[in-house]
Amino acid sequence: MREPKRTFDDCLASAKKYATAREWQINEDAVYQCAYYHNWHKEIRKIMGWKINSQKTYEDVKKEASQFTGRKAWSLGNSSSYRYACRKKWQQTIAQELGAFMRGVNLEHWTSGNNYDW
């Protein structure tokens, strides 16, 4: 393992600027990747009180998907949530539920088989 350019304390100081690990990764990916590479990310998550390898529930994923106007927007805007839904085989059901209940959203975007359906 190579000598890190950043120390554990550098990474922790960077993480303290954010409310979630995802925000940290989005805003300071190089620091996040350094922590991940040196296996410090789990300790930093514990210190910050962030969940570690937690399993999202169907409702968690559905709530994340509801922030978008369709499957394509969801897959591009929160790809980890979208991929998780696909792995769990929830994506179609979530798309149908959200498409049926969202007002002002083109139902075609949520239920179309041509819109990033695998």
Order of alpha helices (4+ residues) and beta strands (2+ residues): alpha-alpha-alpha-alpha-alpha-alpha-alpha-alpha-alpha
